[in-house]
Amino acid sequence: MRKENSLRTPLKGKYLVKNPLLYTFLKSVDFFSFFYFKIIKILELKFFKSKKNLKNEKIELENLIKNPKKILLSNIAHLGDVLISLKTVSFLKEKYPKAKIGFVCSSVSKDIIEKFSLIDKIFVVDHFKINRENISKLKKIRKYFVSRKKAIFDIKKEKYELAIDLHYHFPNSIYLFYKAKVPIRIGYSSAGFENYLTHPLIWENKNQHIFSYQLDLLKFLNLDSNNENINIEPKLLKISSGIFTKEFVDRYKDQNQKRLENFHLPKNYIIFHIGAGSEKKMWDINKWKKLTAELLKKGKNIIFTGKGEGETALISEIINDQNFSNSKNKLFDLSDKLNFSELSYIVKNAKLLVCVDSFLLHLGASLDKPTIVIYSGINNANHWVEKKQNIIPIEKKMDCNPCYMKNGCKSMSCLNTIKIDDILSKMESFECKS
């Protein structure tokens, strides 16, 4: 994978934000909270606690870190981010098998978390900034404060000893950890609220996967991913693949097989996932039509997956455009027809996934499936595409990428110049290997 332009960074100061108002807000929070905690410390020393007491408290915290019995993790972002976070959960459970693990997530991700038996408690917080529900902004804000209040109340009752925020973009759960009185709070300072952490880590722009960024936080638990004596990542990837297959596929195998019988699916098939959270990350529908036509000529079976009315309409357009005589028996539209365990089963049994930068990329990686991802230049591919032999990102090298512009640009040349032959050639290489 290529090296990133060293002059380009997603950071504004120390924050991973582009919006000037949000930048000012986060900087103000950190500025005033710095003095707030300084004053608190002075008052404690003068009126409430001696230096000896503060030292004893520090020792107690260090002892808690060595062997925590109750750990709280958080990632309130979208599905793909949360799925990646579960790999960290599996490692923590390996390291602390007796520890109870709680997880803070959005209501959208709750379905995934509920199916992951390594997590004991779930707390839902729906932040208005990343809520994709089709409701008004006012309702989103109200829902956020109601869900946050309930989460704080429930977390307090559980008395967690240690909390780690795995999401390094805004919004994070750092202030929530503080309000819930979790004594040890670990996270990145890149989304503000740094002074509410007991163990902050500065985010640096490296060519590493988001999963490695999460592992870097474990250095506070003396589980440093850069420690030469313990190479965490390869071991964890192997563990995670087996755990995800067991948790998401094997546990529901019988009921999924029974449910999917109604679709009369073939044994050998490729999955096309054309949708993404941002339309700017989606490939030209006309190219999907032509790619589908080329694969039909080769006798391939194609299953389309997706979610929402928009993606369903696009998939219907692709399928209806095909003139191949036997296309009805070769193309299967499962958009908006699968729950998470059924989707996992379909992915696990696929020969190949072809997708854009989306949740399915991360699900395919988690289940160790051959994947071709059509990748835009908006984000650094090193951050979001795992470096595995069976995952191939197709991206065009341009002077402007990664641009880190949330909505991309008008031309999106980084994505629109990717050709059908680029995908076909990579598919042939997978077939040769198999």
Backbone torsions as a table, in degrees:
resi	resn	phi	psi	omega
1	MET	NA	143.4	-171.9
2	ARG	-71.1	159.0	175.8
3	LYS	-81.0	144.1	-178.3
4	GLU	-79.7	147.0	173.4
5	ASN	-56.4	116.5	-173.1
6	SER	-66.1	-18.5	-179.2
7	LEU	-84.1	-14.5	-176.6
8	ARG	-102.1	133.2	-178.1
9	THR	-144.2	147.1	175.5
10	PRO	-78.4	-6.2	-175.5
11	LEU	-83.0	143.2	167.1
12	LYS	-119.1	102.6	-168.0
13	GLY	68.8	-119.9	176.4
14	LYS	-106.0	3.7	-173.9
15	TYR	-103.5	142.8	176.5
16	LEU	-90.0	64.5	-179.9
17	VAL	-138.4	154.7	175.1
18	LYS	-113.3	-32.6	-177.2
19	ASN	-66.0	121.1	-177.9
20	PRO	-62.8	-33.5	178.8
21	LEU	-68.6	-42.1	178.2
22	LEU	-66.4	-39.3	177.1
23	TYR	-59.5	-46.1	179.8
24	THR	-63.2	-41.3	178.8
25	PHE	-60.7	-49.6	-177.6
26	LEU	-65.2	-39.5	179.1
27	LYS	-65.1	-38.9	178.6
28	SER	-66.0	-43.8	178.3
29	VAL	-58.2	-46.8	-178.4
30	ASP	-68.9	-35.1	-180.0
31	PHE	-65.9	-51.7	-176.5
32	PHE	-72.8	-35.2	179.3
33	SER	-69.1	-28.7	176.4
34	PHE	-59.6	-49.2	-179.8
35	PHE	-70.8	-33.7	177.8
36	TYR	-59.0	-48.9	-178.4
37	PHE	-71.9	-28.5	174.9
38	LYS	-65.0	-44.7	179.7
39	ILE	-65.0	-42.7	178.3
40	ILE	-57.7	-44.3	-178.4
41	LYS	-64.3	-41.0	179.1
42	ILE	-64.1	-44.5	179.6
43	LEU	-64.1	-38.9	178.6
44	GLU	-62.0	-44.3	-179.2
45	LEU	-66.5	-35.5	-174.7
46	LYS	-81.9	-38.4	-171.2
47	PHE	-118.3	-27.3	-168.5
48	PHE	-116.3	-44.3	-173.1
49	LYS	-129.5	143.6	175.3
50	SER	-85.7	167.7	176.9
51	LYS	-61.0	-32.8	179.7
52	LYS	-66.1	-43.2	178.6
53	ASN	-63.0	-41.6	178.5
54	LEU	-64.6	-36.3	178.0
55	LYS	-66.5	-40.6	178.3
56	ASN	-64.6	-38.1	177.4
57	GLU	-63.4	-38.9	178.7
58	LYS	-64.2	-40.6	178.5
59	ILE	-64.6	-40.5	178.3
60	GLU	-61.2	-41.3	178.4
61	LEU	-64.4	-41.0	178.6
62	GLU	-62.8	-37.0	177.9
63	ASN	-68.5	-37.1	177.5
64	LEU	-63.7	-39.3	-179.6
65	ILE	-63.7	-35.4	-177.4
66	LYS	-65.5	-35.5	-177.7
67	ASN	-148.5	70.8	-178.6
68	PRO	-70.2	139.8	179.0
69	LYS	-98.5	-22.3	179.1
70	LYS	-136.5	116.2	-176.2
71	ILE	-117.0	133.7	176.8
72	LEU	-113.7	127.4	176.4
73	LEU	-114.6	156.6	178.6
74	SER	-143.6	137.8	165.6
75	ASN	-154.5	100.8	-175.2
76	ILE	-94.3	14.4	-179.9
77	ALA	-80.4	-159.2	-173.4
78	HIS	-83.3	178.2	-170.3
79	LEU	-55.0	-47.3	-177.3
80	GLY	-61.0	-43.5	178.7
81	ASP	-59.8	-43.8	-177.6
82	VAL	-66.8	-40.7	179.4
83	LEU	-60.2	-41.3	177.1
84	ILE	-63.0	-39.0	-178.9
85	SER	-62.1	-27.7	-178.5
86	LEU	-66.3	-20.7	175.2
87	LYS	-67.3	-37.5	176.7
88	THR	-67.4	-36.8	176.2
89	VAL	-58.4	-46.0	-176.8
90	SER	-63.4	-35.1	178.6
91	PHE	-71.9	-42.5	178.9
92	LEU	-60.9	-36.6	178.4
93	LYS	-68.7	-32.4	175.0
94	GLU	-66.1	-42.0	-176.6
95	LYS	-75.5	-40.3	-178.7
96	TYR	-123.7	74.3	-173.5
97	PRO	-60.9	-25.8	-178.3
98	LYS	-91.8	-7.2	-177.4
99	ALA	-73.0	142.1	173.0
100	LYS	-88.7	130.9	-176.0
101	ILE	-116.2	125.4	174.2
102	GLY	-106.5	160.8	-177.6
103	PHE	-142.8	131.2	175.1
104	VAL	-99.5	123.9	-178.2
105	CYS	-145.4	175.8	174.3
106	SER	-85.1	166.0	-179.8
107	SER	-65.8	-26.4	178.1
108	VAL	-66.1	-37.2	-177.3
109	SER	-86.5	-9.3	-174.0
110	LYS	-58.7	-36.3	-178.6
111	ASP	-60.2	-38.1	178.2
112	ILE	-69.5	-47.8	-176.5
113	ILE	-61.8	-39.5	-179.3
114	GLU	-61.3	-28.2	-178.3
115	LYS	-88.9	1.1	-178.2
116	PHE	-105.2	102.1	-168.6
117	SER	-69.9	-11.2	179.5
118	LEU	-74.6	-12.4	179.8
119	ILE	-100.7	128.7	-173.5
120	ASP	-91.9	-34.3	-178.1
121	LYS	-136.7	145.0	178.6
122	ILE	-122.8	135.8	177.8
123	PHE	-126.1	127.5	-173.4
124	VAL	-102.5	128.0	173.4
125	VAL	-133.3	121.0	179.8
126	ASP	-107.0	96.3	-179.6
127	HIS	-74.8	135.6	-174.7
128	PHE	-63.2	-28.3	-175.7
129	LYS	-67.1	-31.9	-176.5
130	ILE	-116.6	14.2	178.2
131	ASN	-79.5	119.0	-177.2
132	ARG	-97.3	10.8	178.5
133	GLU	-64.6	150.5	179.7
134	ASN	-85.9	63.5	178.1
135	ILE	-132.5	168.0	-177.4
136	SER	-68.3	159.5	178.6
137	LYS	-60.1	-39.3	-179.7
138	LEU	-61.6	-42.7	178.7
139	LYS	-66.9	-35.3	177.3
140	LYS	-64.7	-42.4	179.6
141	ILE	-64.5	-44.6	178.8
142	ARG	-61.6	-44.2	-179.9
143	LYS	-61.4	-37.6	179.4
144	TYR	-62.3	-50.9	-176.3
145	PHE	-67.0	-35.2	176.7
146	VAL	-66.0	-46.6	-178.6
147	SER	-67.7	-36.6	179.3
148	ARG	-67.1	-42.6	179.4
149	LYS	-59.5	-44.8	179.5
150	LYS	-65.2	-42.2	-179.4
151	ALA	-62.4	-43.4	179.0
152	ILE	-60.7	-45.1	179.7
153	PHE	-60.7	-46.8	-177.8
154	ASP	-69.1	-37.9	179.9
155	ILE	-67.7	-39.5	177.3
156	LYS	-56.2	-42.8	-178.7
157	LYS	-63.1	-31.8	-176.6
158	GLU	-78.2	-19.8	178.1
159	LYS	54.6	58.3	176.2
160	TYR	-69.5	143.3	-178.3
161	GLU	-90.8	-26.9	-171.7
162	LEU	-146.9	137.1	179.3
163	ALA	-133.1	138.2	179.4
164	ILE	-127.0	123.6	174.7
165	ASP	-92.5	113.5	-175.0
166	LEU	-87.5	-5.1	-177.4
167	HIS	-101.9	118.5	-174.6
168	TYR	-98.1	4.1	173.5
169	HIS	-100.5	162.2	172.8
170	PHE	-79.0	137.4	3.9
171	PRO	-89.1	151.5	176.2
172	ASN	-116.3	-175.0	-177.6
173	SER	-114.6	18.2	-173.3
174	ILE	-63.4	-47.4	-179.7
175	TYR	-65.5	-34.7	176.5
176	LEU	-61.1	-43.7	176.5
177	PHE	-56.5	-44.1	-177.9
178	TYR	-64.7	-46.4	-179.4
179	LYS	-66.3	-28.4	179.8
180	ALA	-85.0	3.0	174.8
181	LYS	61.4	39.5	172.4
182	VAL	-80.3	121.8	-171.7
183	PRO	-66.6	-35.8	-179.9
184	ILE	-112.2	121.1	-175.1
185	ARG	-127.6	116.3	-174.2
186	ILE	-116.1	137.8	177.7
187	GLY	177.7	178.6	178.1
188	TYR	-87.9	150.0	179.3
189	SER	-89.1	2.1	-171.0
190	SER	-75.2	-9.0	178.5
191	ALA	-122.5	23.9	177.5
192	GLY	82.4	175.7	177.9
193	PHE	68.4	26.2	-177.7
194	GLU	-56.2	-39.4	-174.7
195	ASN	-73.4	-9.7	175.3
196	TYR	-88.4	-1.7	176.0
197	LEU	-94.1	144.8	171.3
198	THR	-86.6	-24.6	-178.6
199	HIS	-136.2	82.1	179.0
200	PRO	-83.2	150.2	176.1
201	LEU	-128.3	132.4	178.8
202	ILE	-76.7	131.8	178.4
203	TRP	-81.6	130.1	177.7
204	GLU	-118.9	143.1	-178.0
205	ASN	-79.9	97.1	-179.5
206	LYS	-116.0	158.3	174.7
207	ASN	-86.2	65.6	179.0
208	GLN	-134.8	158.2	-177.4
209	HIS	-70.8	154.0	178.3
210	ILE	-56.3	-32.7	177.1
211	PHE	-61.1	-39.0	177.5
212	SER	-68.1	-34.4	175.0
213	TYR	-62.2	-39.1	178.4
214	GLN	-67.4	-39.6	178.1
215	LEU	-64.1	-31.9	179.4
216	ASP	-60.2	-28.3	178.4
217	LEU	-68.6	-21.7	-177.5
218	LEU	-74.6	-6.6	178.7
219	LYS	-63.5	-24.9	176.9
220	PHE	-70.6	-16.2	176.2
221	LEU	-99.8	16.1	-175.5
222	ASN	61.4	32.0	175.5
223	LEU	-122.4	65.9	-173.7
224	ASP	-77.1	122.0	-179.1
225	SER	-68.0	-14.2	178.3
226	ASN	-97.1	0.3	178.8
227	ASN	-67.5	122.5	-176.1
228	GLU	-64.7	-22.1	-177.1
229	ASN	-80.3	-21.0	178.4
230	ILE	-133.7	104.3	179.3
231	ASN	-87.2	89.7	-171.7
232	ILE	-64.9	-47.4	-164.2
233	GLU	-59.6	-53.3	-179.6
234	PRO	-59.2	-39.8	179.6
235	LYS	-63.7	-44.2	-176.7
236	LEU	-68.0	-37.7	178.1
237	LEU	-61.0	-39.6	179.3
238	LYS	-67.4	-44.5	178.7
239	ILE	-61.1	-46.4	-174.2
240	SER	-63.0	-42.5	-179.3
241	SER	-58.3	-43.8	178.5
242	GLY	-67.2	-40.7	-179.3
243	ILE	-66.9	-43.7	-179.7
244	PHE	-63.2	-40.1	177.6
245	THR	-63.2	-43.0	179.9
246	LYS	-65.9	-46.3	-174.1
247	GLU	-73.6	-43.4	-170.8
248	PHE	-98.4	-23.0	-175.0
249	VAL	-112.2	-59.5	-172.8
250	ASP	-63.2	-38.5	-177.3
251	ARG	-63.6	-26.7	-175.7
252	TYR	-116.4	17.7	-172.6
253	LYS	-56.6	-51.1	-175.1
254	ASP	-62.6	-47.6	-177.8
255	GLN	-69.5	-32.2	177.5
256	ASN	-68.3	-43.3	178.9
257	GLN	-59.6	-42.7	-179.6
258	LYS	-65.0	-44.9	-178.8
259	ARG	-66.3	-40.6	-174.9
260	LEU	-78.6	-10.8	176.7
261	GLU	-57.8	-31.2	-177.5
262	ASN	-65.3	-20.6	-177.8
263	PHE	-90.4	-10.7	178.5
264	HIS	52.7	53.5	-176.8
265	LEU	-79.4	147.4	176.2
266	PRO	-75.8	167.0	179.1
267	LYS	-77.5	-38.1	-179.5
268	ASN	-105.7	120.2	-178.8
269	TYR	-154.4	159.0	173.6
270	ILE	-109.9	146.2	175.9
271	ILE	-104.1	131.6	169.7
272	PHE	-108.0	125.2	174.4
273	HIS	-123.4	104.3	-169.0
274	ILE	-92.2	-13.9	-172.2
275	GLY	-97.9	159.5	176.9
276	ALA	-147.3	165.8	179.0
277	GLY	-61.4	-30.8	177.5
278	SER	-115.6	130.8	179.5
279	GLU	-61.8	-26.6	-179.9
280	LYS	-66.6	-17.4	178.7
281	LYS	-93.4	2.4	-176.0
282	MET	-94.3	138.1	-178.9
283	TRP	-77.8	154.6	-179.0
284	ASP	-55.5	126.9	-178.0
285	ILE	-60.8	-32.2	179.1
286	ASN	-65.7	-31.1	176.7
287	LYS	-73.4	-36.0	174.0
288	TRP	-61.8	-39.6	178.7
289	LYS	-61.1	-46.5	-178.0
290	LYS	-69.2	-38.5	177.9
291	LEU	-63.5	-41.5	177.4
292	THR	-60.6	-44.2	-179.7
293	ALA	-61.9	-41.1	179.9
294	GLU	-63.9	-39.9	-178.5
295	LEU	-74.4	-30.6	175.3
296	LEU	-64.1	-36.9	177.5
297	LYS	-61.7	-29.9	-179.3
298	LYS	-89.8	4.1	176.5
299	GLY	79.7	20.8	-178.1
300	LYS	-81.1	145.3	170.6
301	ASN	-94.4	134.5	-176.6
302	ILE	-126.4	127.1	173.0
303	ILE	-105.6	127.1	176.7
304	PHE	-98.0	129.7	174.6
305	THR	-118.0	155.4	179.9
306	GLY	175.4	178.0	-178.2
307	LYS	-146.0	137.6	176.4
308	GLY	96.4	158.9	-177.1
309	GLU	-62.3	-37.9	-178.2
310	GLY	-61.9	-49.3	-179.5
311	GLU	-67.6	-38.8	178.6
312	THR	-60.7	-41.1	179.4
313	ALA	-65.4	-40.8	179.5
314	LEU	-65.7	-41.2	179.2
315	ILE	-63.7	-42.3	177.5
316	SER	-60.3	-39.5	179.3
317	GLU	-64.3	-41.5	179.0
318	ILE	-63.4	-47.0	-177.4
319	ILE	-66.7	-43.1	-178.2
320	ASN	-68.5	-19.1	-179.6
321	ASP	-78.3	-15.1	-174.5
322	GLN	-78.5	133.7	-179.3
323	ASN	-105.2	-3.6	-178.3
324	PHE	-60.6	133.4	-171.6
325	SER	-58.5	-33.4	-175.4
326	ASN	-105.4	18.3	-172.7
327	SER	-63.7	-31.4	-178.6
328	LYS	-62.9	-29.1	179.8
329	ASN	-91.1	-2.7	-175.9
330	LYS	-112.9	-18.6	-175.9
331	LEU	-113.5	133.8	-175.8
332	PHE	-132.2	120.0	180.0
333	ASP	-97.4	106.4	178.7
334	LEU	-110.3	18.1	179.5
335	SER	-64.5	133.9	-179.9
336	ASP	61.3	22.4	-178.5
337	LYS	-119.2	-1.1	-173.9
338	LEU	-122.8	140.2	167.5
339	ASN	-85.9	-179.3	-172.6
340	PHE	-64.7	-43.5	-178.6
341	SER	-67.0	-35.6	177.0
342	GLU	-67.5	-41.5	176.7
343	LEU	-61.8	-42.4	178.4
344	SER	-60.8	-40.9	179.4
345	TYR	-64.1	-44.5	178.8
346	ILE	-61.1	-44.6	-179.3
347	VAL	-65.3	-45.0	-177.7
348	LYS	-60.1	-32.8	-176.2
349	ASN	-96.7	4.0	178.7
350	ALA	-77.7	154.4	174.6
351	LYS	-79.4	-32.7	-174.5
352	LEU	-162.3	145.4	172.5
353	LEU	-110.6	136.8	170.3
354	VAL	-123.8	119.3	-173.2
355	CYS	-148.6	171.8	169.6
356	VAL	-97.7	-177.5	179.9
357	ASP	-68.3	98.4	-172.3
358	SER	-154.9	-178.2	178.5
359	PHE	-57.1	-36.7	-176.0
360	LEU	-65.6	-29.8	174.4
361	LEU	-57.1	-46.5	-176.7
362	HIS	-73.9	-33.4	176.4
363	LEU	-67.4	-42.9	177.6
364	GLY	-61.3	-42.4	178.3
365	ALA	-64.5	-40.4	-179.3
366	SER	-65.1	-32.5	-179.5
367	LEU	-97.7	8.4	174.1
368	ASP	59.7	46.8	179.8
369	LYS	-103.0	143.9	174.1
370	PRO	-57.9	128.2	-173.4
371	THR	-138.2	133.6	169.7
372	ILE	-111.0	121.3	-178.6
373	VAL	-113.7	125.1	177.1
374	ILE	-85.8	107.0	-164.4
375	TYR	-111.4	131.1	176.8
376	SER	-82.1	171.4	179.8
377	GLY	-94.5	16.0	-178.6
378	ILE	-67.2	-48.2	-178.7
379	ASN	-114.5	163.6	176.9
380	ASN	-72.5	117.7	-178.4
381	ALA	-60.8	-29.3	178.3
382	ASN	-61.3	-28.5	-179.3
383	HIS	-76.4	-29.1	-168.3
384	TRP	-120.0	-12.3	179.3
385	VAL	-112.8	117.1	-179.1
386	GLU	-64.0	142.0	179.4
387	LYS	-84.0	83.3	178.8
388	LYS	-128.4	148.7	-177.3
389	GLN	-62.1	-28.2	-177.0
390	ASN	-97.0	14.5	173.8
391	ILE	-122.4	118.0	-176.8
392	ILE	-118.0	112.8	173.7
393	PRO	-84.9	133.6	174.0
394	ILE	-106.8	111.1	-179.0
395	GLU	-141.1	149.3	179.8
396	LYS	-96.3	127.8	179.0
397	LYS	-76.2	121.0	179.4
398	MET	-136.8	158.1	-178.4
399	ASP	-63.4	-25.5	-173.4
400	CYS	-94.3	-4.2	-176.6
401	ASN	-113.7	148.6	-0.5
402	PRO	-74.6	137.9	-176.8
403	CYS	-91.7	-21.5	-177.8
404	TYR	58.6	26.7	175.4
405	MET	-93.8	117.7	-174.0
406	LYS	-50.9	-42.7	-177.2
407	ASN	-102.6	16.0	177.4
408	GLY	61.2	-153.6	178.5
409	CYS	-125.8	179.4	-176.3
410	LYS	-67.3	-43.3	-174.7
411	SER	-81.5	-35.1	-175.7
412	MET	46.9	46.6	-178.6
413	SER	-60.8	-29.9	179.9
414	CYS	-59.3	-28.7	-178.8
415	LEU	-101.9	-41.2	-173.7
416	ASN	-74.0	-16.1	177.6
417	THR	-89.1	-2.2	174.5
418	ILE	-72.6	127.5	-173.7
419	LYS	-99.2	161.7	176.9
420	ILE	-61.5	-39.3	-179.9
421	ASP	-62.7	-28.8	177.2
422	ASP	-61.3	-41.2	180.0
423	ILE	-73.9	-44.0	-178.4
424	LEU	-60.7	-39.8	-179.6
425	SER	-66.4	-38.0	178.0
426	LYS	-70.0	-35.2	177.3
427	MET	-64.7	-39.3	178.0
428	GLU	-63.8	-37.9	179.3
429	SER	-66.0	-36.4	175.5
430	PHE	-64.8	-41.9	-179.7
431	GLU	-64.0	-38.2	178.5
432	CYS	-64.4	-40.7	-179.9
433	LYS	-66.5	-39.7	-177.6
434	SER	-73.3	NA	NA
